[in-house]
């Protein structure tokens, strides 16, 4: 017997600024510590959070053109996306897309992804790409349902004895 469907939730996305860095960091710590144990070690989670979500790193990302947006429900931040237009490749690279676990399965993640795809199309991009951990089966299934395909697999040394063992996913966008 399967569980009853969960009530859909409506989100809005708003641009994040340097003033939102602490909110992004708090969400990252909450989400990563809830979702990644079992996929990667607790030590690697700690290392990656400090590496990718240091205030200076997020500020540098914003300065170099990574656009961060907060997903909001009733005025509360419940997730975030970070994406960058790679004009030379005509690709929007989705660096980060995360949602608090209690909203998984309620349409919010799909809405966040649709928002990013719409941004890519409006900017004249031909595709959206992102890396996903090879053992993140739930995320991989969601991206496949949205039409993404694995175009490459890679293992990248990120330091401290840790690696990112990911698939590169790509979704070709319809011509405008």
NORNOR-V681537 format. One record per pair of residues at least 6 apart in sequence whose C-alpha atoms are under 7 Angstrom apart, sorted by the first residue. I is the first residue (numbers start at 1). J is the second residue. D is the distance in Angstrom with one decimal. If there is no record, write none. Layout:
# NORNOR-V681537
i,j,d
I,J,D
I,J,D
This chain:
# NORNOR-V681537
i,j,d
6,105,6.9
6,106,5.9
7,106,6.2
8,106,4.5
8,107,5.7
9,106,5.8
9,107,6.4
9,108,6.1
10,73,6.7
10,108,6.5
11,71,6.1
11,72,5.4
11,73,5.1
11,108,6.2
12,71,5.7
12,72,5.2
12,73,6.7
13,69,6.0
13,70,5.4
13,71,4.6
13,72,6.0
14,69,5.3
14,70,5.4
14,71,6.8
15,68,6.2
15,69,4.3
15,70,6.4
16,68,5.3
16,69,4.8
16,70,6.0
18,59,6.4
21,55,6.5
21,58,6.9
24,80,7.0
25,53,5.9
27,79,6.6
29,49,6.9
31,99,7.0
31,100,5.6
31,101,6.8
39,135,6.0
39,136,6.8
44,162,6.5
65,84,6.3
66,82,6.2
66,83,5.4
66,84,4.7
67,82,5.4
67,83,5.3
67,84,6.1
68,80,7.0
68,81,5.6
68,82,4.3
68,83,6.6
69,80,5.5
69,81,5.3
69,82,6.5
70,77,6.1
70,79,5.9
70,80,4.4
70,81,6.6
71,77,5.6
71,78,5.6
71,79,4.8
71,80,5.3
72,78,5.7
78,99,5.9
78,100,5.6
79,98,5.3
79,99,4.1
79,100,6.0
80,97,5.8
80,98,5.5
80,99,6.7
81,96,5.1
81,97,4.3
81,98,6.5
82,94,6.2
82,95,5.3
82,96,4.8
82,97,6.5
83,92,6.7
83,93,5.6
83,94,4.4
83,95,5.3
83,96,6.8
84,92,5.6
84,93,5.3
84,94,6.6
85,91,6.2
85,92,4.5
85,93,6.3
86,92,5.8
86,93,6.9
90,125,4.5
90,126,5.4
90,127,6.9
91,125,5.1
91,126,5.8
91,127,4.9
91,128,5.6
91,129,6.9
92,120,5.8
92,125,6.4
92,127,6.4
92,128,4.8
92,129,6.4
93,128,5.9
93,129,5.0
93,130,5.8
94,128,6.9
94,129,6.0
94,130,5.0
95,130,6.4
99,109,6.6
117,128,6.9
126,172,6.0
126,173,5.3
127,170,6.7
127,171,5.4
127,172,4.4
127,173,5.1
128,170,5.6
128,171,5.3
128,172,6.7
129,168,6.9
129,169,5.5
129,170,4.4
129,171,6.6
130,168,5.7
130,169,5.4
130,170,6.8
131,166,5.9
131,167,5.5
131,168,4.5
131,169,6.1
132,166,5.2
132,167,5.4
132,168,6.6
133,165,5.8
133,166,4.2
133,167,6.3
134,165,6.2
134,166,5.0
134,167,5.8
147,171,6.1
148,169,5.8
148,170,5.1
148,171,4.5
149,169,5.3
149,170,5.5
149,171,6.5
150,167,6.2
150,168,5.8
150,169,4.5
150,170,6.5
151,168,5.8
151,169,5.8
151,170,6.5
152,167,5.8
152,168,5.1
153,166,5.9
153,167,4.3
153,168,5.9
154,165,6.0
154,166,5.6
154,167,6.3
155,163,6.3
155,164,5.5
155,165,4.4
155,166,6.4
156,163,5.3
156,164,5.1
156,165,6.6
157,163,4.4
157,164,6.5
158,164,6.7
